[in-house]
Amino acid sequence: MSTSFTEGPSDPTVQPVPASVVEKVDAADTTLHNPRRAVLSLGSNLGNRLETLQGAVDAFEDTPGVRVKAVSPVYETEPWGVEPGSQPSYFNAVVILKTTLPPSSLLERAHAVEEAFHRVRDERWGARTLDVDIVAYADVVSGDPVLTLPHPRAHERAFVLAPWHDVDPAAELPGRGAVAALLDAITREGVAPRKDLELRLPE
């Protein structure tokens, strides 16, 4: 189910997308033969962070063999693995795709999208204009060092689990269990919803 997010008068809640948009997205699925479901995590802490995340969402929608089905709310997150205050905060979101691309090709596309937004890989945990991680691909569990599935640290990252849970409360991380339970088991400290920001589903 395709879902969009808007801020309500008091409590921001998940709102259904207008029927016309749902029909367009679902109709686009007819161009995909036996698509698989994939979950991506997006992050940006350099430049215009929201614009970059939206650009990444649009770039995946423009990818042959990919349809963006849902986009999560935006979260602001303290950088992972570095000294507090040493980098700008991140904007994070999760995107759910239907795709006919195999995992390796989806990874190649993710790297191409990062490079289009001038991602630099000088250091681990370094600041970046765009970070794209494949969190899960269907129910695949693989220890391939090039692309480990599901993402080996997704189960301990609130900035992945919280937006994923928002967009799909019944989601499960293959081999780890329900996203809701995983989220309950970790801290959300430093991971805050940005109720004033929104990413759009591509039209």
Disulfide bonds with the S-S distance in Angstrom:
none
